[in-house]
Amino acid sequence: MSAKYFQRFEQAMKIIQSFVIGKYFMQTVITLVGWLLWGILPAINQPSVNHPFHVGVVEVNHNTAAATLEVQCKLFTDDFEAALSKVYKRKADLIAPAFHASMDTLVQHYLKTHLSIQVNGKLVLANYLGFEQEREAVYVYLEIERAPTLIERAAVETSLLYDLYDDQVNLIHFSARNTRKSAKLDYPAKVAQLDFQ
């Protein structure tokens, strides 16, 4: 065979090789872009994330300097909106700023009827401070004034989202006396007893 034939064969192989490499490169790029869009677009279209579990968190912190108990509740936004809609028979929107004031009233009433705290055997009243929505969660803030200087025991009673899910789990974290105590309440359990003695 002539050198000219090998030269043409070599050129043809380079063209085929570049075509094959280019084809696979483009397929890879298209696949990666597809995966990226598949992951991003649902998040853009849906303000909340679907999740296979139903968990709420109640965090209580004893601020001895201010003589207060600082309470923070964290709930999934979509779950909390569904619970508020079910209980109060109206659409709940915790994300849109235009509805924040009207939602404040619902959130305050819901927390008042679904969360109570006892310290050293006495019921303490919580002042509602407000709520904020961040990513997939809503944070509700409460404050209890004139908290005892020494907390020996506490009881947190909560039924947050129990009116919506029978697999709801509420985690309780209570910090006092330089100690953090935690409890897990599986539906239908409502009361966490915490001993700091």
N, C-alpha and C positions, 0 to 999 in steps of 0.2 A: 504494500500500500504506500501511496505517496505521502510526502510530508504535508502537501496541501490538504489531503483528506483529514489527517490528524489535526491540523490547524482548524479546519472547519468543525470537526467533531468537538474539539476543545471549546471553541466559541459557542457551539450549540449547547454544550453541557453547562457553560457559565450562564447562558440565558435561561436555561431550564432551572438551574440552581437558584438564580436570583428570583425567578418567578415563584418557585416553591417556597423559598425563605420569605419572600414578600407576602405570599398567600397566608402562610402560617402566622407570620407576624401580624397581619391584619386581622386574622381570626382571633388571635390572642387579645389584640387591642379591643376588638368588638366585644369579646367575652368579658373582659375586665370592665369596660364601660357599662355593659349590661348589668353586671353584678353591682357596680357602684350605684347606678340609677335605681335598681331594684331595692337597694338598701336605703337610699335617700328619699325617693319619692313618697313612699308610704309615710315617712316621718314628716314630710312637708304637708301632706294632705290631712294627716290626723294629728290633732294636738296632744293626744295622750297615747300611751303605749299599752297594748294589750299584754296582760301578764297572767300566768297560770296559777298564781297564788294570791291570797288576800290577807295582807298584813298591815297592821297599823302600829305606830310606836308612840308611847306616851313617855316623855322625859321630864322628870321633876328634879330641880336643883335647889338645894337650900342655900340661900345667900345670907350668911350670918351677919355680914356687915350692914346689909339693908334690911335685915329682919323680914325677908320675904321668901316665898317659894316661887320659883320661876318655872312655869309649865309650858312645854312645847309638845304639840301633837302633830305627827306626820302621817298623812294618809295619801294613797294614790288618788290623783285628781279625778279620774273617770269613776272610780268607786264612790268617792265622796259626793260627786255630782249626782250619781244614780241614787244614792241613799237620800240625799236632800230632796230630789224629785219625788221619790217614792213616799217619803214621810210627809212632805208639805204639799204634794199634789200640784207642783208647778215646775217649770223648766229651771234647772240650775245651771249657771255658767260661771265658774270660778276663774276663768281665764280672761274674759273680756273686761277691760277697765271700765266700760260704760255700765256694767252691772255690779261693780264692786260694792257700792253702798247698799244696794238691795240684798246682795248676798251676805253682807256683814250681819244683817239681822237674822237670816236663816242659820248661818254658821254659829252665831252666838247662842241662839235658842237650842240648836242641836247639841252643842257641847254642854250646855246647862242641864239638859235632860239625859245625857249619855255619859257623863263623867263627874265623879265626886271623889273628894280626898278627905281622909281623916288623919289627924296627927295626934298622937298620944291619946287616942280614944275620942277625940272631939272633931266634929265635922267643921271644916274650914271652907269659907266661901271664896270663890275665885272671881277676879275681875277679868273680863274679856278685854284683851288689848287689840286684837285684830288677826287677820290672816294674810298670807301671801302665797302665790303660786309660783313654783320654780320647777322647770322641766316637767317631770311626770308627777310631781308631788305638791300637796298643799300643806303648808305649815300654819298651825293655829297657835296663837300665843295667849297665855293666861298668866295672871299674877295673883298670889295670895299674900296679902299684907299682914303685918303683925304675927309673923310665924314665931313659934316658940324658939328660944335660944337653943334648947337641947331637945332634939328629937330622939325619942326612945323607940317608938314604933309608928308605923304608918300603914294605912290601908288605902289602896286605890281601887275604886269601883268603876268599871267602864263596860259599856256595851256598844262601843263605836263600831258601826257598820254591821252589827248583829241583825238589824232589821233587813239586811240585804243578802248576806251570805251565811250559810250554816257551816262553812269551813273557815270562817274568819279567825285569824290569830292576832291578838294584841300583845305586844311586848311592852313591859313596864320597866323603866330604869329610874331609880330614885337615888339621888346623891345627897348624903347628909353625914356629918361627923367624919369627913374625909374618907367616906366609904361609899361605894356604889353597889346597890343591891338591885337585882333584876328578877323578873318573873315573866312567865309566859302563860297567857290565858287563851286556851282553845275554846271556841264556841261550844257550849253555852256558859262556860265559867266566866264570872264577872268580877270577882274580888281577888286582889293580890295583897297578901299580908306580908309586911316587911318589918323585920326586927333589927334595930340598931344598937341594942344593949350589949 
